[in-house]
Amino acid sequence: MTTTEISPPLDQRLLSLLVCPVTKGPLVYDREASELISERAGLAFPVRDGIPVMLPEEARKL
Protein backbone atom coordinates (compact mmCIF):
# COMPACT_ATOMS: atom_id res chain seq x y z
CA MET A 1 0.00 0.00 0.00
CA THR A 2 1.40 3.37 -0.95
CA THR A 3 1.30 6.37 1.34
CA THR A 4 -1.56 7.90 -0.68
CA GLU A 5 -3.79 4.85 -0.30
CA ILE A 6 -6.10 4.62 2.68
CA SER A 7 -7.06 1.20 3.95
CA PRO A 8 -10.69 0.12 3.86
CA PRO A 9 -12.65 0.83 7.03
CA LEU A 10 -12.64 -1.81 9.73
CA ASP A 11 -15.94 -3.46 10.52
CA GLN A 12 -17.41 -1.49 13.43
CA ARG A 13 -18.60 -4.69 15.12
CA LEU A 14 -15.05 -6.06 15.06
CA LEU A 15 -13.64 -2.76 16.31
CA SER A 16 -16.09 -2.71 19.22
CA LEU A 17 -14.90 -6.19 20.31
CA LEU A 18 -11.16 -5.56 20.12
CA VAL A 19 -9.16 -4.40 23.12
CA CYS A 20 -5.46 -3.82 23.64
CA PRO A 21 -3.78 -7.16 24.42
CA VAL A 22 -1.44 -5.41 26.87
CA THR A 23 -3.79 -3.19 28.90
CA LYS A 24 -7.20 -4.68 27.96
CA GLY A 25 -8.19 -1.06 27.30
CA PRO A 26 -9.88 0.58 24.31
CA LEU A 27 -8.34 1.04 20.88
CA VAL A 28 -8.70 3.91 18.43
CA TYR A 29 -8.63 3.14 14.71
CA ASP A 30 -6.36 5.40 12.65
CA ARG A 31 -7.57 4.63 9.13
CA GLU A 32 -4.92 6.75 7.37
CA ALA A 33 -2.05 4.99 9.16
CA SER A 34 -3.90 1.64 9.10
CA GLU A 35 -3.25 1.11 12.81
CA LEU A 36 -5.15 0.48 16.02
CA ILE A 37 -3.84 2.82 18.71
CA SER A 38 -3.65 1.94 22.39
CA GLU A 39 -2.99 5.23 24.13
CA ARG A 40 -2.59 3.57 27.54
CA ALA A 41 0.05 1.14 26.28
CA GLY A 42 1.66 3.66 23.93
CA LEU A 43 1.46 1.17 21.08
CA ALA A 44 0.10 1.16 17.53
CA PHE A 45 -0.99 -2.23 16.22
CA PRO A 46 -0.88 -2.64 12.43
CA VAL A 47 -3.90 -3.53 10.32
CA ARG A 48 -2.77 -5.55 7.30
CA ASP A 49 -5.21 -6.27 4.48
CA GLY A 50 -8.07 -5.41 6.82
CA ILE A 51 -6.86 -7.80 9.54
CA PRO A 52 -5.69 -6.36 12.88
CA VAL A 53 -2.36 -7.81 14.03
CA MET A 54 -2.76 -7.78 17.81
CA LEU A 55 0.67 -9.08 18.77
CA PRO A 56 2.66 -6.78 21.07
CA GLU A 57 5.89 -7.68 19.28
CA GLU A 58 4.37 -6.45 15.98
CA ALA A 59 3.23 -3.12 17.45
CA ARG A 60 4.98 0.18 16.91
CA LYS A 61 5.86 2.25 19.98
CA LEU A 62 4.31 5.71 20.03
SULQUI-V735479 format. One record per pair of residues at least 4 apart in sequence whose ideal C-beta (glycine too) atoms are under 6 Angstrom apart, sorted by the first residue. I is the first residue (numbers start at 1). J is the second residue. Records with the same first field share a line. If there is no record, write none. Layout:
I->J + J
This chain:
1->5
6->31 + 32
7->34
8->50
10->14 + 15 + 29
15->29
18->27
19->24
20->25 + 27 + 38 + 41
21->54
22->41 + 56
23->40 + 41
25->40
27->36 + 38
28->37
29->36
30->35 + 37
34->47
35->44 + 46
36->45 + 52
37->44
38->43
42->62
43->59
44->60 + 62
45->54 + 59
46->53
47->52
48->53
53->58
